[in-house]
Amino acid sequence: MHHVNRISSKNQVTLPKQVQDLLDVREGDYITYRIEDGRVYVTKVGLIPFDEIQKLKGKQKPD
């Protein structure tokens, strides 16, 4: 699968429908980006426990 997207004036891109379907993502879902060897990998984020979200936001000290 190969897609070309244009970056908007707000530095945003739209995931093509085929990619959305493949990742099973829809509006409101979270995705993560991993950059490795000049490539960007996009993965759907599953459910995150609330305490982990608080840690990411800096509201709690990490374990």
N, C-alpha and C positions, 0 to 999 in steps of 0.2 A: 504494500500500500504506500502510495506517495501523494502528498498534498502540498500545495504551496499556498501560504497565507500572507496577507499584507498586514503590517503592524499599523494600528490606528493612531490618530493624533494623541491618544491617551496611553500609548504603548500597550495596547491590548490586542489579543488575537482571538478569533472565534474557532473553537474546535469543530472540525467538520463532523457532520452527522455520523459518518462511518466510524470516526474515532470515538465519538460519544457513545455510540452503540457498543463498540468493542470494549470500552472501559466501563460500560453500564453506569454512566454519569448523567445527571440532569441538573437543572437549575437548583442552586442551593447546596449541592454536593461540594466536597473539598477534594482537591487534587494536590499532589506533591510533585516537585521537579527535582531530579537528580542530574547533575552535570558530571560527565565522566568522559575523558578522552575526546573532548570537543563535541560530544553528543548530549542531547537533553532527553532524559527519560521521564515520561509522565505516568503517574500511577494514581489510581483512586485511593483516597484515604478512607479506611474503615472507621468504625466507631472508636472514639478516643475517650477513655475514662475522664470524668470531670476533673479529678485531681491532677491528671497529666496536663490538661488544658491550662489549669491554674499555674502549673510550673512553667509552661511555655510562655505564659503572659508575665511571669516574674512575680506572681502573687504569693507563691510558696517557695520555700527553699527546696532544692533538689535533694533526693535521698542520699 
